[in-house]
């Protein structure tokens, strides 16, 4: 059910800040901040508690969330290279991955990553943990599928195009020419 939720809704990036509930022994507990990719705030809070319980002895009943803020990209109209460090559980074990994507936003790159993980590795969204998302300069990219787009003279040929038929009958005796030099 959650896998379908990620695919149908756009992914947003949230900053979730929480802590232990203050007690007499610890009146000022440490704050814990996480950047979480989720379709909405409710899922972001849920993922926050999931990850926090793995790293610190803390759960939803003993803690509190202080703030949930959506993070937006500074330049969402510029194409950038993103490196994503991922940990995921497969049928055979836990694996670490490094993947690169080209997109205009971090959320778009993460959405591509979820689709890529589902297609190549059959990994569900619940079994994928995003460790880090970094914007990478073109000189630092290492994956071949990224390097092919760094050519300044790149061309995208438009082969086999069908021209608009104006003042031409719908049915003719010769086949249409779709290949142009």
C-alpha positions in Angstrom: 0.0 0.0 0.0 2.8 2.5 0.9 4.6 1.7 -2.4 1.6 2.7 -4.4 1.3 5.9 -2.3 4.9 6.9 -3.2 4.3 6.5 -6.9 0.9 8.3 -7.1 1.9 11.3 -5.0 4.8 13.7 -5.6 7.7 13.3 -3.1 8.5 16.2 -0.9 11.5 16.8 1.3 10.8 17.5 5.0 13.0 18.6 7.9 11.7 17.0 11.1 13.0 18.1 14.5 12.2 16.1 17.6 13.6 15.2 21.1 12.9 13.2 24.2 10.1 14.6 26.3 11.7 16.7 29.1 11.8 15.0 32.5 13.1 15.9 35.9 16.3 14.0 35.3 16.8 15.5 31.8 15.1 18.9 31.6 16.9 19.9 28.3 17.1 16.8 26.1 19.1 16.8 22.8 17.4 17.8 19.6 17.5 15.4 16.6 17.0 16.7 13.1 16.4 14.6 10.0 15.8 15.4 6.3 13.2 12.9 5.1 11.7 12.4 1.7 8.0 11.5 1.9 4.7 12.2 0.1 3.2 14.1 3.0 3.9 15.3 6.6 2.2 12.3 8.2 4.5 9.8 6.4 7.5 12.0 7.2 6.8 11.9 10.9 6.3 8.2 10.8 9.6 7.7 9.0 11.3 10.0 11.5 10.3 7.8 14.4 11.2 4.7 12.4 14.8 5.9 11.8 15.2 7.6 15.2 14.3 4.3 17.1 17.1 2.6 15.2 19.8 5.1 16.1 18.7 6.3 19.6 16.8 4.7 22.5 13.7 6.6 21.7 10.2 6.1 20.4 7.0 8.0 19.7 5.6 7.6 23.3 8.8 8.8 24.9 9.5 11.7 22.5 7.9 14.6 20.8 8.2 16.3 17.4 8.9 20.0 17.7 8.8 21.1 14.0 8.1 19.7 10.5 9.1 22.0 7.7 9.1 21.4 4.0 12.4 22.1 2.3 12.3 23.7 -1.2 15.2 23.8 -3.8 16.9 27.2 -4.3 17.0 26.8 -8.1 14.3 24.4 -9.3 14.6 25.6 -13.0 18.3 24.5 -13.4 19.3 20.9 -14.3 21.8 19.5 -11.8 23.6 16.2 -11.1 22.7 14.4 -7.9 24.5 11.6 -6.1 22.3 9.5 -3.8 23.7 7.1 -1.2 21.2 4.3 -0.5 20.9 1.3 1.8 18.3 -1.2 0.9 17.1 -4.6 2.0 16.9 -7.2 -0.8 15.8 -10.8 -0.6 19.3 -11.9 0.2 20.6 -9.2 2.5 21.3 -5.5 3.1 23.2 -3.6 0.5 24.7 -0.1 0.1 24.5 1.7 -3.2 25.8 4.9 -4.9 23.6 6.2 -7.7 23.7 9.3 -9.9 20.7 11.1 -11.4 20.1 14.3 -13.4 17.1 16.4 -12.4 16.1 19.9 -11.6 15.2 19.2 -7.9 16.4 16.9 -5.1 12.9 15.5 -4.9 12.8 14.7 -8.6 16.1 12.8 -8.3 14.8 10.8 -5.3 11.6 10.0 -7.2 13.8 8.7 -10.1 15.8 6.7 -7.6 12.7 5.0 -6.2 11.6 4.0 -9.7 15.1 2.8 -10.6 15.3 0.7 -7.4 11.9 -0.8 -8.1 12.9 -1.6 -11.7 16.5 -2.8 -11.4 16.5 -4.3 -7.9 12.8 -5.0 -7.2 13.2 -3.0 -4.0 10.0 -1.6 -2.4 10.0 2.0 -1.0 9.7 0.7 2.5 13.0 -1.2 2.2 15.0 1.7 0.8 16.8 4.0 3.2 18.2 7.2 1.8 21.5 8.0 3.5 22.5 11.2 1.7 21.6 13.2 -1.4 24.4 15.4 -2.7 24.6 17.8 -5.6 27.6 16.8 -7.7 29.6 18.9 -10.2 29.9 17.4 -13.7 33.7 16.7 -13.2 33.0 14.4 -10.2 30.3 12.2 -11.9 31.4 8.6 -12.5 28.4 6.8 -13.9 28.3 6.3 -17.6 24.6 7.1 -17.9 25.4 10.5 -16.4 28.6 11.2 -18.4 26.8 10.9 -21.7 24.8 14.1 -21.0 27.9 16.2 -20.2 28.8 16.8 -23.8 28.4 20.4 -24.8 27.6 19.5 -28.4 24.9 16.9 -27.5 22.1 16.4 -30.0 18.8 14.6 -29.8 17.8 13.6 -33.3 14.2 13.5 -34.1 13.9 10.4 -36.4 10.8 9.1 -38.1 8.6 12.1 -37.9 5.3 12.4 -39.5 4.6 15.8 -40.9 1.3 17.6 -40.5 -1.0 16.9 -43.4 -2.5 20.1 -44.7 -4.6 20.1 -47.9 -3.7 16.4 -48.5 -6.2 13.7 -48.8 -6.3 11.2 -45.9 -5.9 8.1 -48.2 -3.2 8.1 -50.8 -1.6 5.5 -53.0 2.0 5.9 -51.7 3.3 5.3 -48.1 4.4 8.3 -46.1 8.1 9.3 -45.8 9.0 9.5 -42.2 12.8 9.4 -42.4 14.5 12.8 -43.1 18.2 13.4 -43.6 
